[in-house]
Amino acid sequence: MKGNFYENERVALFIDGANLYSAARALGFDIDYRRLLKVFREKGRLVRAYYYTALVEDQEYSPIRPLIDWLDYNGYTMVTKPTKEFTDAMGRRKIKGNMDIELAIDVLEMAEHLDHVILFSGDGDFRRLVEAVQRKGLRVSVVSTIKSAPPMVADELRRQADDFIELSELAPLIARNPSERAARPAVSNTPNTDSLDDGDQLMRTA
């Protein structure tokens, strides 16, 4: 895995769950979050691993709930909020669940306790956040992919980051073994809830 890490630097992971899920799906693999945590614990002093996702509250059963519970008990700090429902100009029911503000606030609040931020997202809206954190003396690595079609990372975000870690190169270290049972909770099928049509599946199992 490419990327510059220094011994004893304080590291935190900030994972945009929907964005990372979409990138991994575009590359054709599922993420084993136990392995992911292990990789970055070996790279420095891992202070926190935040995972951000929105939840549809009125569902009788949420397929993502087992994953959230597993992450919560296995080293991740979960940040969730309910999705919001609205009707677009065409009269279609939409569900929105953007976690950008929550992630940005946590990065800024944690900055004084860190040396290195690992941002798992390709969203160009985070460029200003990366710039602000860099002015505080931190290094920022962005984890996403340019190998998908189209690329999942915004060019401006990739340019702003101190390092870009290509998700496809990280895959051998963090991918779920296909021989394992599909129900294993370390596998994420987090939906992109930024804007889902009514009836869209909120969870797609492998």
N, C-alpha and C positions, 0 to 999 in steps of 0.2 A: 504494500500500500504506500503510495506516494504521500508526501506531507511532512512538514518539519515539526518534530516534537522534541522537547528538551526535558531532561531528567528533572524531576521534582517540580515542574511547572504545574500550576493549579488549572485543571481543565474542567469544563462543564459542557454537556451535550444539550442542545435545544432542538428537539425533533418536531417538525411540522408533520404530524401523522398522516394527514391526507396527501400532502405533497410527496412525502417519502414513499407512501404506498403506490401512488401513481407512477413514480419513477421506477420503482422496483418491478411493478407490473409491466411497464413498457420494455424492461430489459428481460422479462420472462423468468423471474425468480421470486421466491417468498423469503422474508427476513426472519431469521432466528434471533430474537432479541436477547437471549442469553449469551449467544456468541458475540453479538454486537457490543454488549457491555464489557465482555471479557477483553475484546480487542483494545478498547480505549482505556480500560484500567491498566493495561500493560504499557500504555504510551505516556502516562503521567499520573499525577495525583488527581483522580477523578473526584470532584467535589459534589456534583449533582448530575443527574440525567433526567431532563424534563421531557415529557411527552404530551403533546397538545392535540386534542380531538374534540369535536362537537358531537352531541348525542341527541337523538330524537326521543324526546321524553314520553310521548304518548303511545309509543310502541309497546305492545304487551310483552314482547321479548326482543331485546336488542342483541343481534348476533355479535356485536363488538364487545359486549359486556364481559364475557369470559377473558378476552385479551386484556381489557383494562384492569380487571381484578388481578390477573396474573402479573402484569407489569407493576402494579401497585405493591405487591408482596415480594417482588424480586428486583428491587434496587432502583426503580424508576419513580420519579415524582410526577404524578398525574395532574394535568390541568385540563379540566373539561368545562363545557357550558352547554346549555340547551340550544338546539337549533331554533331559528326563527322562520316562520312560514309567511309567505306573501304571494300575491297574485301579480304576474307581470302584465305588460301592456296588451298582450295577446290573450289574456284571461287564463293563462296556464298557472297551476299551483306550483310554486317553487319553495325549496327549502334551502336556507342559507345558514352556514355555520363557520364563519371565518374566525380564526384564532390569532390573527396577526398582532392585534393590540396586546393581548395577554402575553404572547411570546416576547414582544419588544420591551414591555415593562419589566418582565423578569430578567432579561439580559441586562438592561440598564441598572436594575437594582442589585444584581449579582456582580456587576463589573468590578467593584472594589475588592472582591474576594477571589478574583480569578486572574490568570495570566493569558489564557487561551480559550476562546469560544469556538465550539464546533457547531455550526449551524446546518442542520439537515433540511434544506429547502432550496428551491431554485427560483423562488418568487422575487422578481425584481424590486418589489416594494420594500424589501429589506436592505436595499443598498444604503439608504441614509442611516439606518440603524447600524450597519457595519461601519460606516464612516465615523459615526458618533462614538462607538466603542473603541475604535482605533485611536481616536484623539485622546482617549483616557489611558492609552499605553498598552492596550491589549492587542494580541494577534487574533485574527479570525480566519478559520478555515471553513469553506463551504463544501458540503457534500451533496452532490447531485449528479446529473449525467448529460453529456453532449452526444452520447452514443445512440440515443433514441431518435425516432423520427416523428415529429420534430424534436429538437433538443429540449430537455426539461428545465434547463437553467437559463435565466436571463443573462445576456451578455454583460450588462452593466453590473450585475451582482458578482459575476465571476471575475471581472476586471478589478472590482473594489476589494475583494478578499485578498488576504495575504497568501493564502494557498487554496487551490481547488483540488478536492479529492473526488476522482471519478468513481461513481458508484459501481460501475461494471468491474473496475479493478478491485474494489472492496468486496464484491460479491463472493469470491471464493472463501473469504474469511467469515462472512456473516450469513450466507445463504442457508436456508433449511435443507437438510438432506432429503431428497425426494423419496427415499425409502422409508422415512418416518411417517407415522400416522398423520393424516391430514388434520385430525382434530387436536393435535398438539397445541397448547395455548401460546407457545412462543412464536407462532406464525401470525403475522398481521395481514388482515384484509381490510384495512381501514379505508372507508370510502372517501372520495373527495366531495365534501358537503358544501363547498363554496356556492354551488347552485345546482340543485338536483331537481329534475322534473318529478312530479307526482308519479309514483309507480316505479321509479328507479330503485334498484336494489341498493340498500344501504350496506350490504355486506356481500361479497362474492367469494365463496370458498373455492380452494384449489381442487 
